[in-house]
Structure formats: structure tokens, C-alpha cells
Amino acid sequence: MPVSGSGIVKMLPGRRPCKECGFPTCFAFAMKLASGGTTVDKCPYLSEETKAKLLDLLAPPIKLVTIGSGENKLEIGNEEVIYRHEKTYYHPPGIGLLISDKESKDKIDEKIRKIKELQFPWIGLTLKASLLAPYFESGNKDKFLALVKKVCQSTDVPMVLISEDMDALFSARDICADRNPLLYPITKENIEEAIPKIKEKPSPIGVRGDNLESLVPLTIKLKDNGIEDIVLDPGSKNLMEAIRDETFIRRAAIKQGFRPFGYPTIVFPCFIAKDGLKEAMTGSALINKFASIIVFSDFDQYSLLPILIQRLNIYTDPRFPMGVNEKYYEVLNPDEYSPVLITSNWALTYFLVSSAVETTKIPAYVCVKDADGLGVLTAWAAGKFDGESVGAFIKRCGIADRVKHKKLIIPGKVARIKGALEDALNLEWEIIVGPKEATGLGKFLPEVAKKLLALKK
């Protein structure tokens, strides 16, 4: 359980306020430390033992683990709640693709191509799978190592190296140690052999148990040896067991503060469910039920996109509406005489407006003003989409440099900002009141485009 400020202050040296930590009193320092606003090293009088104890108490209930390196690294764990409406989930699960060394060269090439090319633009984001999982299934070590080399040379996505053979597993690790791969599985049978090899070149590891109870001595032993970049697999045999185990691990870590379960988890729909549809449904259920890495045997655009959208929806902060970045967006390659529209940055609003523009087949600029993720009318009511603020955005966003006309279309629902907006733009722009709904752009936009085209001639 999270330690409180009053609990921390009892562990402090108890000196008279020296203010060397930057706070007026020890209690103020303790309260800030409990909320994550400062660090233990700010107090110069804490013993190393007390620092270690405080760091352990202040650690997140589920450890943050990083797999991979560079821009494509995958961060999992570090979650603080069981249900997202309590606060939010922070690190979406990695979606992985299994590649067996028994598969044909064409199949391996196809899967590598999928992980690189199956990317979906979605409301200002790019949705894609996260990692590849080379699997030692052939019994031929050289074949497995060749597969790992091929994956390393072909892509820079994070990897889960899967091998029951420890020699093959750590030989594969040595090939791509700089890529920080996840090594799986570490079990009660191989843990003694694995620990010194893990220490040689520290890497995140996947610990597999026969059940929940068998994970406890494994994680304790690893922690005692200074190894804490751990991902848990309780060895669930089917979907019902997986839901039960994932829920138990999350509740034990967050509600009871049970440190041996305070790690992210990995699940394998590719092994639990053999049928393609059942595999997708299993993965979908485990996105909801706390899995941190989900490995599929295969996917295509039709099965992957729904999974990615579900992941996005679950891992969107419920405290804030989903918004897109404040800037102007180009729809259908507009030119200097294309229409310019303005809307708020609520993702749904942007999606509806840009889709309506695409339907008209008329290239246009859609200027999106930051309104804290609110819709146009709500943003206006909250004072976040008024003439003055919209005018300031139009001046700074650079749209005036992209067009040779000064005509701006505003949503019909906020027609009342027209006068204030004209004043804010120093009467340099003509403000055109558009339709109240995005669906009205189908009839409205062609007429505006025709008038702008006349200016070009």
C-alpha cells in the first residue's frame, strides 16, 4: 500500500528544520515525498538503510519494465489502480507477433513485413503492434539464432526471445543484447542456471510458473539477487484461468501491496487458443484484464485494427477527453485556394469534420484549436473557444502563410463569435459561418470552394 506523508515523517532523522531539502519543515518534505514531488536524496541526513527502505515503500505497486531501446522501446507496468475509472491506466499492453523457427522463409518474411507495415492512422495517432517474439521450436539452435539475427537486421521493434533451451536463449540474447530483449521463460527448473547469465548482461526476463503460488519463490529469489526487471506468466492454460490469474495478480499487487506480484504480466493467446477468431477474442479479453504483453500467432489488418482500437480506448485517460494536437491539418492535399475551417480539438469532432471534408472530395485545411478536448459548443460555453482565443490561434498557427485568401469557416453553433473573431484578426479575415453540423459540409463546402477557385482565376 502507498506510504503516507505522516508515515514517512516518522522515519526522518528528526532534526530541527534545517531546510536543506528545500522545504520549510520535515513534515512538508515528507508530504511532498509521498506525493512524488521530490526524491529521498534531497534530505542529506538520511542513512542508506532508511533511503533503501523509503525507496521500497515509495516504489509503484507494479514495477515499470522497459523492453527494447530507442524510439520503439516498450514500457509496461507502473500501474496504480485496478479499474481505469479510479484514475487511469498508463502503459498500454504490447501487442506481439510470434515467429517460429519452424516456419518457412516466406512466412517469416511475411510476419516481419506485417509488424513494419500494418500501421493505422487514427485521430492524430498511429496504431501498430509493438513487438516480435522469435520462438525456438525446431530443436535446431543454429536455425533459431539465424531467425533472431534476421529479426534484428530487418526491424528495430522490441523482442521477446522464447526458448526452453537456456543455451539457445542466452546465445540469442548475446546477439541482440543492445536491443534489451525480454528473455522467456525463467522457471524453477532453470533459475539457478539463469541468474548468473542474467547478471552478466542484465535484460528483462519473463518468469513462468505452474500456477500463481509457484511464482512467489521465483520473484523473491530474483529480487534477492538484484534482478527486478521481471514480467510474470502464471502458466494459465485457458481464457478462464488467465482472467482469474491476471485479476488476482493485479489485486494482490495494488490492494494488498504484495511485492512478489508487483510486476507486469505476459500472456500467450497463441498457445491458449488455436483458432484465429478465438485467439483474437482471448487477446481482447486480456487487454481488459490487465495483461501487459499479449502475443498472437498471427494477425492481419482485419483482426489487428479492432484490437488496437480497443487498447486505445481502454488506455485513454477517462479524466480527460481524447484530443488531437493543436495545429492545422491538411485534408486531401489542399493548395493555396482551398477552404480553411476551424474546429476544437476533441478527437471525435476532428474525426467527424475531416471525414465530412473527405466525403466532399474537396481539399481543405482543418484548423484545430486546443480546447482541452471539449466539443465546439461546450468549449465556447467554457470560454475556451471564443473570438479572442480563436483569433490568436489563427495568427500563430501559420495558416495565413499557406493560403492566398483570407476566408475562415467557423462552426454554425458558435456563429456568435463572428464579430469578436473579426476584431481579433484586425478585420483581415472574412469570417464565414458554416453549417451547425459536420454533415452539412456536403452541400456547404462545394459552394465555398467554387468562390475560392474564382479568386484563383
C-alpha positions as CSV (number, residue, x, y, z in Angstrom):
1,M,0.0,0.0,0.0
2,P,1.3,3.6,-0.7
3,V,3.1,5.1,2.3
4,S,1.6,8.3,3.7
5,G,3.4,11.6,4.5
6,S,2.8,11.0,8.2
7,G,4.3,7.6,7.9
8,I,7.4,9.0,6.2
9,V,8.0,11.8,8.7
10,K,8.4,9.1,11.4
11,M,11.3,7.7,9.5
12,L,13.1,11.1,9.1
13,P,16.1,11.9,11.4
14,G,14.0,14.3,13.5
15,R,16.4,17.2,13.3
16,R,15.3,20.8,13.8
17,P,14.1,22.2,10.5
18,C,17.3,22.8,8.5
19,K,15.6,23.5,5.2
20,E,18.5,21.8,3.4
21,C,16.0,19.7,1.5
22,G,14.3,22.8,0.1
23,F,11.2,22.6,2.2
24,P,10.4,24.6,5.4
25,T,9.8,21.6,7.6
26,C,10.4,17.8,7.7
27,F,6.7,17.3,7.5
28,A,6.4,19.4,4.3
29,F,9.3,17.3,2.8
30,A,7.6,14.1,3.9
31,M,4.2,15.1,2.3
32,K,5.9,16.1,-0.9
33,L,7.9,12.9,-1.0
34,A,4.7,10.8,-0.5
35,S,3.1,12.5,-3.5
36,G,6.1,12.1,-5.7
37,G,7.0,15.7,-5.7
38,T,10.6,15.2,-4.5
39,T,13.2,12.5,-4.0
40,V,14.8,10.8,-0.9
41,D,18.2,12.1,-1.8
42,K,17.1,15.7,-1.1
43,C,17.5,15.0,2.7
44,P,21.2,14.9,3.4
45,Y,20.8,13.3,6.8
46,L,19.0,10.1,5.8
47,S,21.0,6.9,6.3
48,E,21.5,4.5,3.4
49,E,19.3,1.9,5.2
50,T,16.5,4.4,5.6
51,K,16.8,5.6,2.0
52,A,16.6,2.0,0.8
53,K,13.5,1.4,2.9
54,L,11.8,4.6,1.7
55,L,12.6,3.8,-1.9
56,D,11.0,0.4,-1.4
57,L,7.9,1.9,0.2
58,L,7.6,4.6,-2.5
59,A,8.1,2.2,-5.4
60,P,5.0,1.8,-7.6
61,P,2.9,-1.3,-6.8
62,I,3.7,-2.6,-10.2
63,K,7.2,-2.1,-11.4
64,L,7.9,-0.3,-14.6
65,V,9.8,-2.6,-17.1
66,T,11.3,-1.4,-20.4
67,I,11.8,-3.8,-23.3
68,G,13.7,-2.7,-26.4
69,S,15.6,0.5,-26.8
70,G,15.4,3.8,-28.7
71,E,12.2,5.3,-30.0
72,N,10.4,2.0,-30.3
73,K,11.1,0.8,-26.7
74,L,8.1,-0.7,-24.9
75,E,7.3,0.4,-21.3
76,I,4.9,-1.7,-19.3
77,G,3.8,-1.8,-15.7
78,N,3.9,1.1,-13.3
79,E,0.1,0.9,-12.9
80,E,-1.6,2.3,-9.8
81,V,-5.2,1.2,-9.9
82,I,-7.3,-1.9,-10.7
83,Y,-10.1,-0.1,-12.6
84,R,-9.3,2.7,-15.0
85,H,-12.2,4.9,-13.7
86,E,-10.3,5.2,-10.4
87,K,-7.6,7.2,-12.1
88,T,-6.2,5.9,-15.4
89,Y,-4.0,3.2,-16.9
90,Y,-0.6,4.5,-18.1
91,H,1.1,1.9,-20.2
92,P,-0.8,0.1,-22.9
93,P,0.0,-3.6,-23.4
94,G,2.5,-4.6,-26.1
95,I,0.9,-6.5,-28.9
96,G,3.3,-9.1,-30.1
97,L,3.6,-11.5,-33.1
98,L,5.1,-14.9,-32.7
99,I,7.6,-16.1,-35.2
100,S,8.6,-19.8,-35.0
101,D,11.9,-21.0,-36.4
102,K,9.9,-23.9,-37.9
103,E,8.0,-21.6,-40.2
104,S,9.0,-21.2,-43.8
105,K,11.2,-18.3,-45.0
106,D,8.2,-16.8,-46.8
107,K,6.1,-16.9,-43.7
108,I,8.8,-15.3,-41.6
109,D,9.3,-12.6,-44.2
110,E,5.5,-12.0,-44.2
111,K,5.4,-11.6,-40.4
112,I,8.3,-9.2,-40.3
113,R,6.6,-7.2,-43.1
114,K,3.3,-7.2,-41.1
115,I,5.0,-5.8,-38.0
116,K,6.5,-3.0,-40.1
117,E,3.7,-2.2,-42.4
118,L,0.4,-2.8,-40.5
119,Q,0.1,0.7,-39.1
120,F,-3.2,2.6,-38.9
121,P,-3.6,6.4,-38.7
122,W,-6.3,7.1,-36.1
123,I,-7.4,10.5,-34.9
124,G,-3.9,12.0,-35.0
125,L,-2.2,8.8,-33.8
126,T,-0.6,5.8,-35.4
127,L,-1.8,2.5,-34.1
128,K,0.5,-0.5,-34.6
129,A,1.7,-3.7,-33.0
130,S,4.6,-3.4,-30.6
131,L,7.0,-6.4,-30.8
132,L,8.1,-9.7,-32.3
133,A,8.6,-12.9,-30.5
134,P,11.2,-15.3,-32.1
135,Y,10.3,-18.8,-30.9
136,F,12.8,-21.8,-30.6
137,E,10.6,-24.6,-31.7
138,S,12.7,-26.5,-34.3
139,G,15.2,-28.0,-31.9
140,N,18.0,-26.6,-34.1
141,K,19.9,-23.9,-32.2
142,D,21.6,-22.6,-35.3
143,K,18.2,-22.2,-37.0
144,F,16.9,-20.2,-34.0
145,L,19.9,-17.9,-33.9
146,A,19.6,-17.3,-37.6
147,L,16.0,-16.2,-37.0
148,V,17.0,-13.9,-34.2
149,K,19.7,-12.3,-36.4
150,K,17.2,-11.9,-39.3
151,V,14.7,-10.1,-37.0
152,C,17.4,-7.8,-35.6
153,Q,18.6,-6.9,-39.1
154,S,15.1,-6.4,-40.5
155,T,13.4,-4.3,-37.8
156,D,14.1,-2.3,-34.7
157,V,11.0,-3.3,-32.7
158,P,11.4,-4.8,-29.2
159,M,11.7,-8.6,-29.0
160,V,10.6,-11.5,-26.7
161,L,13.1,-14.3,-27.1
162,I,11.3,-17.6,-26.4
163,S,13.3,-20.8,-25.7
164,E,13.2,-23.6,-23.2
165,D,16.8,-24.3,-24.0
166,M,18.9,-22.0,-21.8
167,D,22.0,-22.2,-24.0
168,A,20.0,-21.2,-27.1
169,L,18.1,-18.5,-25.1
170,F,21.3,-16.7,-23.8
171,S,23.1,-17.2,-27.1
172,A,20.2,-15.4,-28.8
173,R,20.4,-12.7,-26.1
174,D,24.0,-12.1,-26.9
175,I,23.2,-11.4,-30.5
176,C,20.8,-8.6,-29.6
177,A,21.8,-7.6,-26.0
178,D,21.9,-3.9,-27.0
179,R,18.3,-4.2,-28.0
180,N,17.3,-5.1,-24.4
181,P,15.1,-8.2,-25.3
182,L,12.8,-10.0,-22.9
183,L,14.1,-13.5,-22.1
184,Y,11.4,-16.1,-21.6
185,P,10.9,-18.4,-19.8
186,I,12.7,-18.4,-16.5
187,T,11.3,-21.3,-14.4
188,K,12.0,-23.2,-11.2
189,E,13.9,-25.7,-13.2
190,N,16.4,-23.3,-14.8
191,I,16.5,-20.3,-12.5
192,E,19.8,-21.3,-10.8
193,E,21.5,-21.6,-14.2
194,A,19.9,-18.4,-15.5
195,I,20.7,-16.0,-12.6
196,P,24.5,-15.6,-13.3
197,K,23.9,-15.3,-17.0
198,I,21.3,-12.6,-16.5
199,K,23.7,-10.7,-14.2
200,E,26.4,-10.8,-17.0
201,K,24.2,-8.8,-19.4
202,P,21.1,-7.5,-17.5
203,S,17.9,-8.0,-19.5
204,P,14.2,-8.1,-18.6
205,I,13.1,-11.6,-18.1
206,G,9.8,-13.5,-18.3
207,V,9.2,-15.7,-15.3
208,R,6.8,-18.7,-15.8
209,G,5.2,-20.6,-13.1
210,D,3.0,-23.7,-13.0
211,N,0.4,-21.6,-11.1
212,L,0.2,-18.4,-9.1
213,E,1.8,-19.8,-6.0
214,S,4.9,-21.1,-7.8
215,L,5.7,-17.5,-9.0
216,V,6.3,-16.2,-5.5
217,P,9.6,-18.0,-4.6
218,L,10.9,-17.3,-8.1
219,T,10.4,-13.5,-7.9
220,I,11.7,-13.4,-4.3
221,K,14.8,-15.2,-5.4
222,L,15.4,-13.0,-8.3
223,K,14.9,-9.8,-6.3
224,D,17.3,-11.1,-3.7
225,N,19.9,-11.4,-6.5
226,G,19.3,-7.8,-7.6
227,I,17.1,-8.8,-10.6
228,E,13.9,-6.9,-10.8
229,D,13.1,-6.3,-14.5
230,I,10.6,-9.1,-14.3
231,V,7.4,-10.0,-16.3
232,L,5.1,-12.6,-14.9
233,D,3.4,-15.6,-16.6
234,P,1.4,-17.7,-14.1
235,G,1.1,-20.5,-16.7
236,S,-2.6,-20.1,-17.4
237,K,-4.0,-22.9,-19.6
238,N,-7.1,-21.3,-20.9
239,L,-9.0,-18.0,-21.0
240,M,-10.9,-18.5,-17.7
241,E,-7.7,-19.3,-15.9
242,A,-5.9,-16.3,-17.5
243,I,-8.7,-13.9,-16.4
244,R,-8.6,-15.3,-12.9
245,D,-4.8,-15.2,-12.6
246,E,-4.4,-11.7,-14.1
247,T,-7.0,-10.3,-11.8
248,F,-5.5,-12.0,-8.8
249,I,-2.0,-10.6,-9.6
250,R,-3.3,-7.1,-10.1
251,R,-5.4,-7.1,-6.9
252,A,-2.6,-8.6,-4.8
253,A,-0.1,-6.0,-6.0
254,I,-2.3,-2.9,-5.7
255,K,-4.7,-3.7,-2.9
256,Q,-2.5,-5.8,-0.7
257,G,0.8,-4.4,-1.7
258,F,2.1,-7.9,-2.2
259,R,5.6,-7.3,-3.7
260,P,6.2,-10.7,-5.2
261,F,3.3,-10.0,-7.6
262,G,4.3,-6.4,-8.2
263,Y,5.3,-6.9,-11.8
264,P,3.7,-6.6,-15.3
265,T,2.4,-9.8,-16.9
266,I,2.7,-11.6,-20.3
267,V,0.0,-13.8,-21.9
268,F,0.0,-16.1,-24.9
269,P,-3.3,-16.3,-26.8
270,C,-1.1,-18.0,-29.5
271,F,-0.8,-21.0,-27.1
272,I,-4.1,-20.7,-25.2
273,A,-6.4,-20.6,-28.3
274,K,-5.6,-22.2,-31.6
275,D,-8.5,-20.9,-33.7
276,G,-7.8,-17.5,-35.2
277,L,-11.1,-15.9,-34.0
278,K,-10.8,-17.5,-30.5
279,E,-7.2,-16.2,-30.3
280,A,-8.3,-12.7,-31.2
281,M,-11.2,-12.9,-28.6
282,T,-8.8,-14.2,-25.9
283,G,-6.4,-11.3,-26.6
284,S,-9.2,-8.8,-26.5
285,A,-10.4,-10.1,-23.1
286,L,-6.9,-9.9,-21.7
287,I,-6.5,-6.3,-22.8
288,N,-9.3,-5.6,-20.4
289,K,-7.9,-7.8,-17.7
290,F,-4.6,-6.3,-17.1
291,A,-2.1,-8.2,-19.3
292,S,1.0,-6.1,-20.2
293,I,2.2,-8.1,-23.2
294,I,-0.1,-10.2,-25.5
295,V,1.5,-12.5,-28.1
296,F,-0.5,-13.7,-31.1
297,S,0.4,-16.4,-33.5
298,D,-0.7,-14.2,-36.5
299,F,-2.9,-11.3,-37.4
300,D,-3.9,-9.3,-40.4
301,Q,-5.4,-5.8,-40.8
302,Y,-8.9,-7.0,-40.0
303,S,-8.1,-8.7,-36.7
304,L,-5.3,-6.3,-35.6
305,L,-7.1,-3.0,-36.0
306,P,-10.0,-3.8,-33.7
307,I,-7.5,-5.0,-31.0
308,L,-5.5,-1.8,-31.3
309,I,-8.6,0.4,-31.1
310,Q,-9.8,-1.5,-28.1
311,R,-6.4,-1.0,-26.5
312,L,-6.5,2.7,-27.2
313,N,-10.0,3.1,-25.7
314,I,-9.1,1.2,-22.5
315,Y,-5.8,3.2,-22.1
316,T,-7.3,6.6,-22.7
317,D,-7.3,8.7,-19.6
318,P,-11.0,8.8,-18.5
319,R,-10.4,12.1,-16.6
320,F,-9.8,13.9,-19.9
321,P,-11.5,13.8,-23.3
322,M,-9.4,12.5,-26.1
323,G,-7.9,15.3,-28.0
324,V,-5.7,15.9,-31.1
325,N,-2.8,18.3,-31.3
326,E,-3.4,21.9,-31.9
327,K,-2.4,22.8,-35.4
328,Y,-3.8,22.9,-38.9
329,Y,-4.3,19.6,-40.7
330,E,-4.2,19.1,-44.5
331,V,-7.1,17.0,-45.9
332,L,-6.8,15.7,-49.4
333,N,-3.7,17.8,-50.3
334,P,-5.1,21.3,-50.3
335,D,-3.5,24.2,-52.2
336,E,-3.3,28.0,-51.7
337,Y,-7.0,28.5,-52.7
338,S,-8.5,25.6,-50.6
339,P,-11.1,26.3,-47.9
340,V,-10.0,26.9,-44.3
341,L,-12.2,25.5,-41.5
342,I,-11.8,25.9,-37.7
343,T,-12.9,23.4,-35.0
344,S,-12.0,22.3,-31.5
345,N,-9.5,19.6,-30.6
346,W,-12.0,17.0,-29.3
347,A,-10.9,13.9,-31.2
348,L,-14.5,13.0,-32.2
349,T,-15.1,16.5,-33.5
350,Y,-11.9,16.4,-35.6
351,F,-12.7,13.0,-36.9
352,L,-16.2,14.0,-38.0
353,V,-15.1,17.2,-39.6
354,S,-12.2,15.7,-41.5
355,S,-14.3,12.8,-42.6
356,A,-17.0,15.1,-43.9
357,V,-14.4,17.1,-45.8
358,E,-13.0,13.9,-47.4
359,T,-16.5,12.9,-48.4
360,T,-16.9,16.1,-50.4
361,K,-13.7,15.3,-52.2
362,I,-12.7,19.0,-51.8
363,P,-9.2,19.6,-50.4
364,A,-9.2,21.8,-47.3
365,Y,-7.3,22.9,-44.3
366,V,-8.9,22.0,-40.9
367,C,-7.5,24.2,-38.1
368,V,-7.8,22.6,-34.8
369,K,-7.7,24.8,-31.7
370,D,-6.8,23.3,-28.3
371,A,-10.0,23.4,-26.2
372,D,-8.9,20.9,-23.5
373,G,-10.5,18.1,-25.6
374,L,-14.0,19.7,-25.5
375,G,-16.5,19.9,-28.3
376,V,-17.1,23.2,-30.0
377,L,-20.2,24.3,-28.2
378,T,-19.0,23.1,-24.8
379,A,-15.7,24.8,-25.3
380,W,-17.4,28.0,-26.2
381,A,-19.5,27.8,-23.0
382,A,-16.3,27.2,-21.0
383,G,-14.6,30.2,-22.6
384,K,-12.1,28.1,-24.5
385,F,-13.4,28.7,-28.0
386,D,-14.2,32.4,-28.2
387,G,-13.3,35.1,-30.7
388,E,-10.2,36.3,-29.0
389,S,-8.6,32.9,-28.4
390,V,-9.5,31.6,-31.8
391,G,-8.1,34.7,-33.4
392,A,-4.8,34.3,-31.5
393,F,-4.6,30.7,-32.7
394,I,-5.2,31.6,-36.3
395,K,-2.4,34.2,-36.1
396,R,0.2,31.8,-34.6
397,C,-0.7,28.5,-36.4
398,G,0.8,29.6,-39.7
399,I,-2.3,29.0,-41.9
400,A,-2.0,32.6,-43.3
401,D,1.2,31.6,-44.9
402,R,-0.4,28.6,-46.7
403,V,-3.3,30.3,-48.4
404,K,-3.7,33.4,-50.7
405,H,-7.2,34.2,-49.4
406,K,-8.4,35.3,-46.0
407,K,-11.7,33.4,-45.6
408,L,-12.3,31.3,-42.5
409,I,-15.2,29.0,-41.9
410,I,-16.4,28.7,-38.3
411,P,-19.0,26.2,-37.0
412,G,-22.5,27.4,-37.2
413,K,-23.2,26.5,-33.5
414,V,-20.8,29.3,-32.4
415,A,-21.9,31.9,-35.0
416,R,-22.0,34.5,-32.2
417,I,-18.2,34.6,-32.1
418,K,-18.1,36.0,-35.6
419,G,-17.8,39.7,-34.7
420,A,-15.2,39.2,-31.9
421,L,-13.2,36.9,-34.2
422,E,-13.1,39.5,-36.9
423,D,-11.9,42.1,-34.4
424,A,-9.3,39.7,-33.1
425,L,-8.0,39.3,-36.6
426,N,-8.0,43.0,-37.2
427,L,-10.7,42.7,-39.9
428,E,-8.1,41.0,-42.2
429,W,-10.1,37.8,-42.5
430,E,-13.6,37.3,-43.7
431,I,-15.5,35.0,-41.3
432,I,-17.9,32.6,-42.9
433,V,-20.5,30.9,-40.7
434,G,-20.7,27.3,-41.7
435,P,-23.3,24.6,-41.0
436,K,-24.2,23.7,-37.4
437,E,-23.3,20.0,-38.0
438,A,-20.4,18.4,-39.9
439,T,-22.9,16.6,-42.1
440,G,-23.9,19.9,-43.6
441,L,-20.5,20.4,-45.2
442,G,-21.6,18.2,-48.1
443,K,-23.7,21.0,-49.5
444,F,-21.9,23.9,-48.0
445,L,-18.2,23.3,-48.9
446,P,-18.6,23.0,-52.7
447,E,-20.1,26.5,-52.9
448,V,-17.3,28.0,-50.8
449,A,-14.7,26.1,-52.9
450,K,-16.2,27.4,-56.1
451,K,-15.9,31.0,-55.0
452,L,-12.3,30.5,-53.9
453,L,-11.5,28.9,-57.2
454,A,-12.8,32.0,-58.9
455,L,-10.2,34.0,-57.0
456,K,-7.5,31.9,-58.4
457,K,-8.6,32.7,-62.0
